[in-house]
């Protein structure tokens, strides 16, 4: 087998990260035909298929490709470290990061904070995946995951990011038009919004049944953002994360001293990435800014702070 060279592996890295030959070509400053040719050459050298290719999904790593990616990312990290140690000067961080989070946290917190992160590190590109389900870091669907459950197993570097609160919300208009809510017993007479029970992806989201009769549910969705907008229409109540609802002055917390649900976010990444400084830089940034937003996360604040 011919010796693998780093230049050739750069093409593999960019295609693995972007999943498109055209996108990788832009990042590498070459024609997309050059990218596909170099990938074919690498697969021939290894006598192994590294990508499954389709028009809809682009270049998707095979099991062999996933294994190679872990080694190549380690090589990249070692090269960056060696360059910094030899020159004595750390260069600006660069590269690509794909971050997956829950739908609400990904849209309302990770996205605005990621924009600020890129102002600090303009040479780092980001994919943000706000999804109402878990992603697989083993299959390289993301580099970093922020979820409501700690992974029970796997080769991950994992830590608790923060706690957050959920409360029962309704619009000011709804509360003006309907019977007053002074106790939990009063909630029996109010319609509410919830998840589609059989499609809930985590037991951490099964909280409404402890608060209200399920017969009160008039609207269901797998999306917390859809529930949020349904609540804003003023026809029903919804249990929502404070970091979403507290930012909207139209929404009012109902029985906040009684109806308050605590959950946690966990942030983790594959241990193969622990030497990549862009990964640790992003995690450190998110952790620092989220800590500054403790008030918003627990419902006592109303504004997202995006600066360190």
KAQUIUR-V801452 format. One record per backbone hydrogen bond with DSSP energy under -1.0 kcal/mol. CO is the residue of the C=O (numbers start at 1). NH is the residue of the N-H. E is the energy in kcal/mol with one decimal. If there is no record, write none. Layout:
co: [CO CO]
nh: [NH NH]
e: [E E]
This chain:
co: [5 6 8 9 10 11 12 13 14 15 19 20 21 22 23 24 25 25 31 32 33 34 35 36 37 38 39 40 41 42 43 43 50 52 54 58 60 62 63 64 65 66 67 68 69 70 71 72 73 74 75 76 77 78 79 80 81 82 83 84 95 97 98 98 99 100 101 102 103 104 105 105 106 109 110 111 112 113 114 115 116 117 121 123 125 127 129 129 136 137 144 145 147 154 155 157 159 162 164 165 166 167 168 169 170 171 172 173 174 184 185 186 187 191 192 192 194 196 197 202 203 205 207 208 208 213 214 216 219 223 224 225 226 227 228 231 237 238 240 241 241 242 245 248 250 252 255 255 258 261 263 265 265 266 267 268 269 270 271 273 276 277 278 279 280 281 282 283 284 285 286 287 288 291 293 294 295 295 297]
nh: [9 10 12 13 14 15 16 17 18 19 59 24 25 26 27 28 29 30 35 36 37 38 39 40 41 42 43 44 45 46 47 48 62 60 58 54 52 66 67 68 69 70 71 72 73 74 75 76 77 78 79 80 81 82 83 84 85 86 87 88 125 127 143 144 129 146 131 106 107 108 109 110 111 113 114 115 116 117 118 119 120 121 124 95 97 99 101 131 141 140 100 268 266 156 271 269 267 265 263 242 261 240 254 238 252 175 176 177 178 187 188 189 190 237 218 219 221 199 200 205 206 207 210 211 212 216 217 192 194 227 228 229 230 231 232 234 193 169 167 244 245 246 248 251 172 170 258 259 260 166 164 161 162 147 159 145 157 273 274 276 280 281 282 283 284 285 286 287 288 289 290 291 292 294 297 298 300 301 165]
e: [-1.7 -1.7 -1.2 -2.4 -2.3 -2.2 -2.5 -2.0 -2.3 -2.7 -2.6 -2.3 -2.2 -1.8 -1.9 -2.0 -1.5 -2.1 -1.4 -2.2 -2.0 -2.3 -2.2 -2.2 -2.2 -2.2 -2.5 -2.2 -2.4 -2.2 -1.1 -1.8 -2.3 -3.0 -1.9 -1.6 -3.5 -2.5 -1.8 -2.3 -2.6 -1.6 -1.3 -2.7 -2.7 -1.4 -2.1 -2.5 -2.3 -2.5 -2.4 -2.3 -2.4 -2.8 -2.5 -2.1 -2.3 -2.6 -2.3 -1.9 -2.7 -2.5 -2.7 -2.0 -3.4 -2.3 -2.3 -3.3 -1.7 -3.0 -1.9 -2.8 -1.6 -2.0 -2.6 -1.7 -1.4 -2.3 -2.2 -1.1 -1.3 -2.3 -1.8 -1.5 -2.2 -3.3 -2.4 -1.0 -2.6 -1.3 -2.9 -2.4 -3.1 -2.1 -3.0 -1.6 -2.7 -2.9 -2.7 -2.9 -2.6 -2.5 -3.4 -2.2 -3.0 -2.2 -1.6 -1.6 -1.4 -1.1 -1.2 -1.6 -1.9 -2.2 -2.7 -1.0 -1.9 -2.0 -1.4 -1.8 -1.7 -1.5 -1.0 -2.2 -2.6 -2.2 -1.5 -2.0 -2.3 -1.9 -2.1 -2.3 -2.2 -2.3 -1.7 -2.0 -2.2 -3.1 -2.1 -1.4 -2.3 -2.4 -1.9 -1.6 -1.7 -1.6 -1.7 -3.4 -1.1 -2.2 -2.9 -2.6 -1.2 -2.3 -2.1 -2.7 -3.2 -2.3 -1.4 -1.8 -1.7 -2.5 -1.9 -2.3 -2.5 -2.2 -2.8 -2.5 -2.3 -2.5 -2.7 -1.9 -1.3 -1.2 -2.3 -1.9 -1.8 -2.1 -2.8]
